[in-house]
Amino acid sequence: MADRKLGDPIARDPDHRNDDHRDDLTAQSVSIVIDGHQLHASPGETLLEAARRVGVVIPTLCHDDRLKPTGACRMCLVESSDNRRMVPACRHPVADGLEVVTDSARVQRHRRSLLSLYAADAPDGILPGTELDAHVLRYGLEPTLPQAEAPRAGRPDDDNRYILFQPDRCILCARCTRYCDEVEAVAAITLAQRGSQTTIATVDNVSLLDSTCELCGGCIDTCPTGALVERKAADRQEDFGDLEPVRTTCNYCGVGCQFDLQVDRAENKVVRVTSPAPGLTTNDGNLCVKGRFAYGFIGHPERLTEPLIRDKSGQLVATDWDTALQRAADLLTGVRDRHGKDSLGFISSSRCTNEENYLVQKLARAAFGTNNCHQCAAT
Amino acid sequence: MGKGRGKDNSRGNGEGKGGRGGGHHRLHDEPRRRDADHLRLLPAFDALGGLRPGASAVVSLETGVPQATAYGVASFFHLIARPDVDVRVCTGLSCQMAGADDLLARLRTVGAAVDPCTCLGQCDRAPATLRTDTGGGGHFTPLHAQRDGTAVTGWLQTELAAPNLSADDAELVINLAGEDDPTWAAAQRAAALGGDAVVAEISAAKLRGRGGAGFPAGFKWAAVRRNAARDPVIICNADEGEPGTFKDREVMAQRPHLLLEGMAIAARAVGASELIIYLRAEFAAPREALLGAIVQARAAGHLDGLRVELALGHGAYICGEETALIEALEGKRGMPRHKPPFPTDSGYLGRPTLMNNVETFACVPAIILRGGAWFCGLGRGDATGTKLYPISGDVARPGVYELPLGVSFAELLAVAGGVTGGALLAFSPGGASSGLLPGHMADVALDFGPLQAAGSMLGSAGVVVLNDTRDVLKATLTRARFFRDESCGQCAPCRVGTQVLVRLLERMAHDGGSVADREALERVSWEMEEGSICGLGQAAPIPVRHLMQHFLQAPPTS
């Protein structure tokens, strides 16, 4: 990592850091052809990974680079010369001499047919702006089929205020359950039932609050259909695409996660918080419950936006910074003069930056002469 | 359970991002450490009487599998997921033709906790039912109704009628009516021959798998023998659940030693020391017979050096698919795996796995004793050996008949006493996936190649006969619902495709269907065949194709 420059994507696998270096591996590499592109690939690489390097786009739904590929959604089926059936590019390994075709009439028909089945399984229609919707726009549909019954159960009694599961939008790609298990190691949700009844469930269908869920919301981020959504933002789901992302750093703890505040400019309001794509920032696509959901303070009516001091009757009244700081300095100095410098102690917040915390201890030691200083995350 | 208990170990166990050496991806991972915990998962639910509220938490504590994961696995299997059902009524084609719907309604009127289910493997005793014994624990008793024709006349009874079988004949390969040989003469001969010669004999017999796919057994045996150093395991697929099929039931009930002997011969030939029989929990008599034979064989020393486990299924047709069966054995949701890797390389717990059907293993002792050439001489044309043909529906003597592989349907029908209740309209040559062929094709050979050429398949050879009072569209709808209910749900072509097929067929049954509906049937069928992960979804449209090809009038061109 030492040679990584600021702004470079973080490599998730040493072998993936630099695509060029694959060509140095000729001793171990295999030669394949994808849509006419001749390329070298490493044994163990998948067709999807190889195709990406030559700019061939293969659509996926159940695939997330952080998860073990399952090949379940069937979106990435391509023709490969080692199989008479189409194979899932996300998990089919390269082999020497393989010829892969990703845009034949057969593959195109399959994509339209499959998307038509997903559409027939979506009673409320396909949500604009989602990965599924993008595939429909790009690859098209076959003529409309009768709606499937889609009797997937949700959790109507789950009253958690953070994560909403909308079963009618779900395509059962299982990215959420695998993310919860393989990335977060929480396994609060699971594929449950079978066949047309298959759904996403918690144990005994309890509320997420009563499960092992840590409310990180990573399931929402990875969902390709909008079946999972922030409950607070659910009624805005149709216009998520119109929101303006504002990249910033979370200050709830010292990790330094980056996230995007999704802002409605017209209302000057944060509608939801999303994580930058995996591989780009320290948090690698993840957030915690605070980062994702604890943004209500931003526009909260009780938020302090100006300094307040108490008047003679004890009521808080607004004032300017100079007055407020002078009042604080006078009173603290008074305490020190009456009771000694170690009668004072300074505690700072973990939500302060390093620099702010530094200044608080400097204030304690240099200005007031006491070592009584602490930061709430220091223990 | 506190957080942190029972969590997956995918963090920090050295398997993560840095720990893979040169491997780019996680395609063929060695089994994860948590597999060991999963093995006890389904038996633990059995011990608790099924998936009741709170059971997942207890199982999670016992096994270390996360609660939600345990719940997800248990909810997949109907016998665990619905523990409060007292009586299950089979709605397979043969049972439905014998009045299963009547029976279901009758039972509901008396307030029994009754559920329809897809196939109980008692097609010759249709309509079949299954009682869940009090106390749970996966104990079931098959029942059947008294009937007169298709009308159910009497209450359930537990005395099952003796099955109709081919008469005792020492020239048959399996010979269901014959005496089981407790001396295991074939196993002794196999020991004298040695592994290479045994595999060569199976190959010479050109024995093809009797479970449905017809894969040459000799190939599988040879492939696993090449992996002898990697601790292979022998699995018998006794999860017989294809509607119309009840032959393995009789092999296990009548000739359990034959099956065990065949498995033991296979184990010693490929260097395996562990035998697992994955048996339908619904099969009570076969279980008793097998347990008795295992005790006898163990006492006689036939099983020295071999571990034998009788694992019970939990009510999921898809677990007859070999990789789904392996998933279920490993305590996971019974969803088929992608191949490759094939089980012969990496199957149960990543070990080389030789899986054959009950009937396939039961053919082995005769092949070893009398030779592959003898076996080859028994079939018709290119086919080798004899075949157990279970036949049910509108037929005088439903039962299991052992005939040369490749006999015609007409010959089998004659052996079973002919059609009852009318003239022959249609027949299903090999289970639900084989569809329905019209009566005028009765001379088709019941063999792998000829049936495939006819757009059907031999499959499990479970033959169902329909007389001319039957409605082929209704029969096709029954089978479409079967596939919808038994799809594992993993991939959309099968999960959604089976639902859409049912919707379209229902429309067709209601008003004849439009040209657009038929085109939609064709499009959905294409996608299911092209896009499904496993054979269930790929074969599910076959009955629909047969309906359109053989039985429907050309649609009005409007």
Chai-1 contact restraints between the chains, C-beta under 6 A:
chainA,res_idxA,chainB,res_idxB,connection_type,confidence,min_distance_angstrom,max_distance_angstrom,comment,restraint_id
A,R12,B,K17,contact,1.0,0.0,6.0,A-B,restraint_1
A,D13,B,K17,contact,1.0,0.0,6.0,A-B,restraint_2
A,D15,B,H24,contact,1.0,0.0,6.0,A-B,restraint_3
A,S42,B,H24,contact,1.0,0.0,6.0,A-B,restraint_4
A,G44,B,G23,contact,1.0,0.0,6.0,A-B,restraint_5
A,G44,B,H24,contact,1.0,0.0,6.0,A-B,restraint_6
A,G44,B,H25,contact,1.0,0.0,6.0,A-B,restraint_7
A,E45,B,H24,contact,1.0,0.0,6.0,A-B,restraint_8
A,T46,B,H25,contact,1.0,0.0,6.0,A-B,restraint_9
A,K68,B,R26,contact,1.0,0.0,6.0,A-B,restraint_10
A,G71,B,H338,contact,1.0,0.0,6.0,A-B,restraint_11
A,A72,B,Q490,contact,1.0,0.0,6.0,A-B,restraint_12
A,A72,B,C491,contact,1.0,0.0,6.0,A-B,restraint_13
A,R74,B,C491,contact,1.0,0.0,6.0,A-B,restraint_14
A,R74,B,P493,contact,1.0,0.0,6.0,A-B,restraint_15
A,R74,B,G531,contact,1.0,0.0,6.0,A-B,restraint_16
A,P93,B,L27,contact,1.0,0.0,6.0,A-B,restraint_17
A,H110,B,E530,contact,1.0,0.0,6.0,A-B,restraint_18
A,H110,B,G531,contact,1.0,0.0,6.0,A-B,restraint_19
A,S113,B,E527,contact,1.0,0.0,6.0,A-B,restraint_20
A,L114,B,G531,contact,1.0,0.0,6.0,A-B,restraint_21
A,L117,B,A492,contact,1.0,0.0,6.0,A-B,restraint_22
A,L117,B,V496,contact,1.0,0.0,6.0,A-B,restraint_23
A,A120,B,V500,contact,1.0,0.0,6.0,A-B,restraint_24
A,D121,B,V496,contact,1.0,0.0,6.0,A-B,restraint_25
A,E142,B,R523,contact,1.0,0.0,6.0,A-B,restraint_26
A,L145,B,V500,contact,1.0,0.0,6.0,A-B,restraint_27
A,L145,B,A520,contact,1.0,0.0,6.0,A-B,restraint_28
A,P146,B,R503,contact,1.0,0.0,6.0,A-B,restraint_29
A,A148,B,V496,contact,1.0,0.0,6.0,A-B,restraint_30
A,A148,B,Q499,contact,1.0,0.0,6.0,A-B,restraint_31
A,A148,B,V500,contact,1.0,0.0,6.0,A-B,restraint_32
A,E149,B,Q499,contact,1.0,0.0,6.0,A-B,restraint_33
A,D181,B,D8,contact,1.0,0.0,6.0,A-B,restraint_34
A,E182,B,S10,contact,1.0,0.0,6.0,A-B,restraint_35
A,A185,B,K7,contact,1.0,0.0,6.0,A-B,restraint_36
A,A185,B,D8,contact,1.0,0.0,6.0,A-B,restraint_37
A,A185,B,S10,contact,1.0,0.0,6.0,A-B,restraint_38
A,A185,B,R11,contact,1.0,0.0,6.0,A-B,restraint_39
A,A187,B,D8,contact,1.0,0.0,6.0,A-B,restraint_40
A,A187,B,P66,contact,1.0,0.0,6.0,A-B,restraint_41
A,A187,B,A68,contact,1.0,0.0,6.0,A-B,restraint_42
A,A187,B,T69,contact,1.0,0.0,6.0,A-B,restraint_43
A,A188,B,A68,contact,1.0,0.0,6.0,A-B,restraint_44
A,I189,B,A68,contact,1.0,0.0,6.0,A-B,restraint_45
A,T190,B,A68,contact,1.0,0.0,6.0,A-B,restraint_46
A,T190,B,T69,contact,1.0,0.0,6.0,A-B,restraint_47
A,T190,B,G72,contact,1.0,0.0,6.0,A-B,restraint_48
A,L191,B,G72,contact,1.0,0.0,6.0,A-B,restraint_49
A,A192,B,G72,contact,1.0,0.0,6.0,A-B,restraint_50
A,A192,B,S75,contact,1.0,0.0,6.0,A-B,restraint_51
A,Q193,B,S75,contact,1.0,0.0,6.0,A-B,restraint_52
A,R194,B,F76,contact,1.0,0.0,6.0,A-B,restraint_53
A,R194,B,C488,contact,1.0,0.0,6.0,A-B,restraint_54
A,R194,B,G489,contact,1.0,0.0,6.0,A-B,restraint_55
A,G195,B,D485,contact,1.0,0.0,6.0,A-B,restraint_56
A,G195,B,S487,contact,1.0,0.0,6.0,A-B,restraint_57
A,G195,B,G489,contact,1.0,0.0,6.0,A-B,restraint_58
A,S196,B,Q499,contact,1.0,0.0,6.0,A-B,restraint_59
A,T198,B,G489,contact,1.0,0.0,6.0,A-B,restraint_60
A,T202,B,A68,contact,1.0,0.0,6.0,A-B,restraint_61
A,V203,B,S56,contact,1.0,0.0,6.0,A-B,restraint_62
A,V203,B,Q67,contact,1.0,0.0,6.0,A-B,restraint_63
A,V203,B,A68,contact,1.0,0.0,6.0,A-B,restraint_64
A,V203,B,Y71,contact,1.0,0.0,6.0,A-B,restraint_65
A,D204,B,P53,contact,1.0,0.0,6.0,A-B,restraint_66
A,T212,B,K3,contact,1.0,0.0,6.0,A-B,restraint_67
